[in-house]
Amino acid sequence: MELFPPVETLRVSGKSRPNAVAGAVAALLRTQGRAEVHAIGPAAVNQAVKALAIARGYLEGDGLDLIVQPAFVKLDLADEERTALMFSVRKIQLKA
């Protein structure tokens, strides 16, 4: 039995649509309670942050909100190590 099941990771690029990413984040939080969002570069980080703000609105009707913990991580992409921002996202229940 795994203590912590694997976390679903969403990779965001500078061309990602924030509404689509927000929908994916909201769906993962509703079903799994957590997600990770990875972004490399300023345009991707911008899209990721916008998506997280939009996702809050999507969750509000369900009595949920999200909390985000950003961190720098090293990713191996195509035999190259890149520094990315990883947003660890968790759902929280809003108080009635």
C-alpha positions in Angstrom: 0.0 0.0 0.0 1.4 3.4 -1.0 1.4 6.0 1.7 1.0 8.8 -0.9 -0.4 7.9 -4.4 1.3 9.5 -7.3 0.4 13.1 -8.1 -0.9 14.0 -11.6 1.4 16.5 -13.3 0.2 19.1 -15.8 2.9 20.7 -18.0 2.1 24.3 -19.0 3.7 26.1 -21.9 3.6 29.7 -22.9 1.0 28.8 -25.5 -1.3 26.9 -23.1 -4.8 28.3 -22.8 -5.3 29.3 -19.1 -9.0 28.3 -19.1 -8.2 24.8 -20.3 -5.4 24.4 -17.7 -7.8 25.8 -15.1 -10.4 23.2 -16.0 -7.9 20.4 -15.8 -6.6 21.6 -12.4 -10.1 21.9 -11.0 -11.1 18.5 -12.2 -8.0 16.9 -10.6 -8.6 18.7 -7.3 -12.2 17.5 -7.2 -11.3 13.9 -7.9 -7.8 13.5 -6.3 -7.5 16.5 -4.0 -4.1 17.6 -5.4 -2.1 18.2 -8.5 1.3 19.6 -9.7 1.7 22.2 -12.4 5.1 22.5 -14.1 6.2 25.6 -16.0 9.5 26.5 -17.7 10.1 30.1 -18.7 8.3 33.3 -17.9 5.5 32.9 -20.5 4.7 29.5 -19.1 4.8 30.7 -15.5 2.4 33.5 -16.5 -0.1 31.1 -18.1 0.2 28.8 -15.1 -0.5 31.5 -12.5 -3.5 32.8 -14.6 -4.8 29.2 -14.8 -4.6 28.8 -11.0 -6.5 32.0 -10.4 -9.2 30.9 -12.8 -9.4 27.5 -11.2 -10.3 29.1 -7.9 -13.4 30.5 -9.5 -14.3 27.1 -11.0 -14.0 25.4 -7.5 -16.0 28.1 -5.7 -19.4 26.7 -6.7 -18.4 23.4 -5.1 -17.5 25.0 -1.8 -13.8 24.4 -2.5 -10.7 26.5 -2.8 -7.1 25.8 -3.5 -3.7 26.5 -1.9 -0.5 26.6 -3.9 3.1 26.0 -2.8 5.7 27.0 -5.5 9.1 25.5 -5.7 12.0 25.3 -8.1 12.7 21.8 -9.5 15.2 20.3 -12.0 13.6 18.5 -14.9 15.4 16.3 -17.4 14.0 17.1 -20.9 15.5 15.7 -24.0 18.9 14.9 -22.3 19.0 18.4 -20.9 18.5 19.5 -17.3 16.1 22.5 -17.1 15.0 24.5 -14.0 11.2 24.8 -13.8 8.7 26.2 -11.4 6.6 23.5 -9.8 3.3 24.6 -8.3 2.0 22.0 -5.7 -1.7 22.5 -5.6 -4.1 21.2 -2.9 -7.8 21.6 -2.4 -9.3 22.9 0.8 -12.9 23.0 1.9 -14.5 26.5 2.3 -16.2 27.1 5.6 -19.9 27.3 5.5 
